[in-house]
Amino acid sequence: STMQHKQKQQNIPVIWLGDLNVAHTALDVWNDGAKHLPKSAGTTPEERDSFQRQLDAGYVDVFRMLHPEAKGQYSYWSQRAGNRPPNKGLRLDYFVGSRSLMSGGDGEG
């Protein structure tokens, strides 16, 4: 990606945050295993794999690093379905950083 190229070219740490529209893992959806998820926006295998490739390229999902097993920590709920009160949501918002930022600059996480 352009972000990866720029960081590597200039050795600049990156902080990337916002609504990335992907629920990366089973912990990031309230109904993991539902039959419709592989075909639903934000939970397709292609979207999840793409996000994983970003992490594999040297980035860290900061929330998941700090809370590796946390469940029910969502940032999106369908308002039409009234899903917020019962916490039936997805974690679509992320704070991603260069691995070097998480390790004090030595590149080891």
C-alpha positions in Angstrom: 0.0 0.0 0.0 1.0 3.6 -0.3 1.2 3.9 3.5 3.6 1.0 3.7 5.8 2.3 0.9 6.0 5.8 2.4 6.9 4.5 5.9 9.6 2.2 4.6 11.0 4.8 2.2 11.3 7.5 4.8 11.4 5.3 7.9 8.5 7.2 9.4 6.3 5.6 12.0 2.7 5.5 11.1 -0.5 5.9 13.3 -3.6 5.0 11.4 -7.0 5.4 13.0 -10.6 5.6 12.2 -13.5 3.6 10.8 -11.8 0.9 8.7 -15.1 -0.9 8.0 -13.8 -4.4 8.8 -14.5 -6.6 11.8 -11.1 -8.3 11.8 -11.6 -11.4 14.0 -14.3 -13.4 15.7 -13.8 -11.2 18.8 -14.9 -8.2 16.8 -18.4 -9.3 16.0 -21.2 -10.2 18.4 -22.5 -13.1 16.2 -19.4 -14.8 14.9 -20.3 -18.0 13.1 -23.6 -16.6 11.7 -24.1 -17.9 8.1 -24.4 -14.5 6.5 -21.1 -13.1 7.8 -18.8 -14.3 5.0 -21.1 -12.3 2.6 -21.7 -9.2 4.7 -19.8 -6.0 4.3 -17.0 -5.7 6.9 -16.8 -9.4 7.6 -16.0 -11.0 4.2 -12.9 -13.2 4.1 -11.4 -10.8 1.6 -11.8 -7.8 3.9 -10.5 -9.6 6.9 -7.5 -11.0 4.9 -6.7 -7.6 3.6 -6.6 -6.1 7.1 -4.4 -9.0 8.3 -2.0 -8.3 5.5 -1.6 -4.7 6.8 -0.8 -6.1 10.2 1.6 -8.6 8.8 3.4 -5.8 7.0 4.5 -4.3 10.4 1.5 -2.7 12.0 -0.3 -3.4 15.3 -4.0 -3.3 16.2 -3.3 -1.3 19.4 -6.6 -2.2 21.2 -6.1 -5.9 20.5 -2.5 -5.7 21.7 -3.7 -4.2 25.0 -6.8 -6.3 25.3 -6.1 -9.6 23.4 -9.2 -11.5 24.6 -11.7 -8.6 25.1 -15.2 -9.4 23.9 -18.2 -7.1 23.4 -16.0 -4.1 22.7 -17.8 -2.7 19.6 -17.9 0.6 17.8 -20.9 0.0 15.5 -24.5 -1.2 16.2 -27.4 -1.3 13.7 -29.8 1.4 14.8 -32.6 0.0 12.6 -32.4 -3.3 14.4 -32.1 -1.7 17.9 -28.8 -3.5 18.5 -27.1 -1.1 20.8 -28.9 -1.8 24.1 -28.2 -5.5 23.8 -24.6 -4.8 22.5 -25.0 -6.7 19.3 -22.3 -4.9 17.4 -19.1 -4.9 15.5 -15.7 -3.3 16.1 -15.1 -1.4 12.9 -13.0 1.5 14.3 -9.3 0.9 14.9 -6.1 2.5 16.2 -3.3 0.9 14.2 0.4 1.8 14.7 3.7 0.9 13.3 5.2 -2.0 15.2 8.2 0.2 16.0 6.0 2.6 18.0 4.8 -0.2 20.2 8.2 -1.5 21.0 10.1 1.6 21.7 11.6 1.8 18.3 13.6 -1.4 17.9 11.1 -3.1 15.6 10.5 -6.0 18.0 6.9 -6.3 19.3 
